[in-house]
Amino acid sequence: MKYKVLMPLMIIALMFTSVLPGCNKERQLVIPSSMEPSQIFMEVCNTTPPLEVLPFAIGECSPTDMAPDEIMPNGTSEEGFINGFCGGWPACFYTMRSGKAADPTSGQIVLSFAVLRYENAEFAEKSFANVGTIEELQDLTYKGVALKAGVHSLPQYCDETWGVTVVPCYLIQCNCFVIYIHGREDVINDMLDRIIVAFGV
């Protein structure tokens, strides 16, 4: 419920950011289609300061073998899907770009980050559009990068590991890739910044 109330504020904040002086410059993400999802994942994680990647919290993923609603949203397409890679971070292991931990005393998860690779941009675009429609995501621009934003409903059992069952989310399509992140608002914004640093032009 808290995030359903905060969601309009989050969208307004993103829209305001997009029109601030120096922030309305159009930008795009450029990710070579030859890259593997795991390479994209690690490239983002290696932006400064590097994120600690937990071996037990990362792995390959697909629309069919993911835990229901925990990693990817409804509507993720299997058509043209090749492979994917995903990972999550507890608050105490996620280092914000400021250099501080998201919460040094908390072991609750604050971020899930998934990269899916499709045969071509058309299949990725179809999955991107389908998720946006089913999850009722809104088209927004963050620091010049087009994306979709909304809220992600987690399974009830995630209340113990996440501390909540509804979190903000962002969906991005670039070339033949679909990137989906959800979690605590300040952390997913931090991850968006990392993605832009790694692949923005």
C-alpha positions, -999 to +999 in steps of 0.1 A: +000+000+000+028+024+009+043+021-026+010+025-043+007+058-026+043+068-033+042+058-070+026+090-083+053+110-063+080+088-079+067+094-114+064+132-108+100+132-095+112+114-126+093+138-149+107+168-130+142+154-133+138+151-170+131+188-174+158+202-151+185+223-167+211+199-181+188+169-176+166+171-207+193+162-231+182+132-251+204+102-244+203+066-254+217+033-243+240+014-267+245-023-259+261-044-286+239-074-296+269-096-293+271-092-255+259-119-232+234-109-204+260-119-178+285-095-195+260-066-194+253-075-157+289-074-148+297-043-168+270-024-148+282-039-115+318-027-122+308+009-125+324+031-097+322+021-069+320-016-079+292-036-065+300-068-046+284-096-066+272-124-043+278-159-060+247-173-042+225-144-054+232-144-092+225-169-120+209-176-154+172-170-158+144-172-183+107-163-185+098-200-178+121-209-149+119-177-128+101-178-094+066-164-100+065-126-098+098-124-078+122-116-106+102-107-138+068-092-142+038-106-159+039-105-197+075-113-202+076-130-236+092-164-243+090-158-281+125-153-295+141-155-260+177-167-260+191-164-224+191-142-194+210-133-162+198-119-129+209-111-094+198-095-062+213-076-033+206-073+004+208-038+017+241-044+036+258-056+004+246-029-020+270+000-023+254+032-035+274+054-059+280+077-030+301+049-015+278+041+014+258+009+019+221+010+012+217+000+048+247-015+066+225-031+093+199-048+071+199-081+053+166-075+036+167-075-002+166-040-018+172-047-055+166-073-082+183-068-116+176-089-146+188-088-182+170-108-209+184-114-244+162-120-275+169-131-310+165-095-323+152-061-313+117-068-326+112-097-301+127-076-273+104-047-282+074-070-282+082-083-247+088-048-235+055-035-248+036-066-235+049-061-200+041-024-201+005-031-211-002-060-186+016-043-157+002-009-166+036+007-166+040+044-177+063+058-203+089+081-187+123+096-194+151+094-168+181+116-175+172+115-212+167+077-214+133+064-223+119+037-200+087+024-184+080+027-147+054+013-123+051-009-093+061-046-090+040-069-068+061-096-050+048-129-038+035-129-002+064-150+010+088-122+000+076-101+030+102-118+051+132-114+027+122-080+013+102-065+041+075-054+016+054-070-011+051-040-035+081-021-048+088+005-076+101-009-109+118+002-142+117-016-175+142-008-203+145-021-238+178-016-257+186-034-289+178-071-284+178-068-246+151-062-220+164-050-186+141-051-156+149-037-121+128-034-090+134-027-054+138+002-030+133+035-048+167+051-040+185+019-049+168+013-083+175+049-091+212+043-082+211+012-105+196+033-133+225+057-130+250+028-132+233+015-163+236+049-179+272+053-169+280+018-184+261+021-217+247+057-221+259+079-250 
